[in-house]
């Protein structure tokens, strides 16, 4: 009888202990999921990043120390000879003069984008339409844009027709045939295409500013220009810094538009076009890889200097 009386107590105690352990198990399971799930989400993008970015970069460094045409099995290790050849051939760096056109064009592009972003951050009629219209070119494929403007600039093309219709026919030019105009024309295409990206960046930064600041400035009698000068501009300095970095990178590594429209002819070749030609036209993959490494180093140095001069917090 004593055993029968103690058994229910023991079983009740075991049930109580099991009930107490269940929340602990659930908590431990939840903690384990918290640790595992982020890695599962990161697995695919990190794998893609490794396969298509970091592994090719490592291979590029390896190829830069080889003498190789890219196809044959005949590879010979030559160390730093490709780098020595780059820095002893000044003509390889002359194409950087073409980047000046795109660099200046990027500032024009940033100015236009900042102007429209500032205007459309206030109450303007049809502002959603204008937002879409300004951002739309950035969504178009670069190859399509190249072919569109190839017909736009051709003799008796769209631009010449518009100028003749406006009575400016005497000012028509060989927009892609004149060495003085070709890079200006190509830089104009880049301005049209990439302005939407800067526009969205600037607009997002401006709209993040509290409306109470604008209201306080209006009570103090500030006009639109003063609001831009003392409120908007200081608030978006980090975004301006980012845009400046992208402008430098884009000006040094521009490829798509000039390659599609002119294939780098008539003085429009950029450093990247020259690198591609060196690899696939002249069969010097090792030298081309070394040129790509040099371009990467230049971009990293310029970016580091720019970040030193203009910190992220916008304070000089």
C-alpha positions, 0 to 999 in steps of 0.5 A: 500500500505504501508503494501504491501511494508513492507512485502517483507522487513520483509520476506527478513529479516526473510530469512536472519536470518534463513540463519544465524542460519543454520550454527550455528545449523550445528555447534552445531550439529557437536559439539554435535556429537563430544561429543557423538561419542567418547563415542559410540566408547568406549561403547563396549570395556569399557563394555567388559573390565568391564564384563570380567576384573574389575567385576571378579576382584571385585568378586575375592576380595569378594570370598577371604573372604569366605569359599566356594567350588565354587559349593554349596550354603553354603558360610561362611564369614571368613574375612582374614583367607584365607590370614593368611593361605597363609602366614602361609603355606610356601609350597604355596610360594615354587613354586615361585622358578619355576618362576626363570627359566622363569625370566632368560629365559625372559632375554635370550628371550629379548637378542635374540629379541634385537639382531635380531631386531637390525640386521634386522633394517639395510639393510639385504637380505630377512629381511621381510621373517625373520621378519615374521618367528620370529613373527610367533610363537607368533601367534600360540595358546598356546594350540597348542604350548604345544602339539607340544613341548610335542611331540618334547620333548618326548623320541625318539621324534623330539629332540632325533631324531635330536640329534641322526642324528647329532651324539649326541645320547649319550646326549639325556635326559628325557627332561620332566622327569628329575626334573633338566631339566623339567623347563629348557625345559619349559622355552625354549618353552616360549622363542620360543613362546614370542620372536616374541612379544619383537622382534616387539616391539624392531624393531618398536622402532629402526625403529622410530630413524631418519636415519639422526642420523645414517648418522651423526654417520657414518660421525663421523666414528662410527661402528655398535656396537657404533651405537647400544651402543650410539644411539639404546640402549638409544633410546629404553630404554622405550621399554626395561622397558616395556619388563622388566615389561612384563617379571616379570609379565609373570614369576610370572603368567606363566600357559599355557605351563607347565599346558598343557605339564606337568599339573604341575607335576614333580616339574613344578607347578607354582603359577597359576597352584597351584591356579587353582588346589586349586580351582578346584581340592581341592574345595577351591575357597576362598583360591584360590581367596586369592592366586590370590589377593596375586599374583596381589599384588606382580605383582603390587608392583614389577611393581611399584618398577621397574617403580621407578628405570627405569622411562619411559623417560629412564633417571635413 
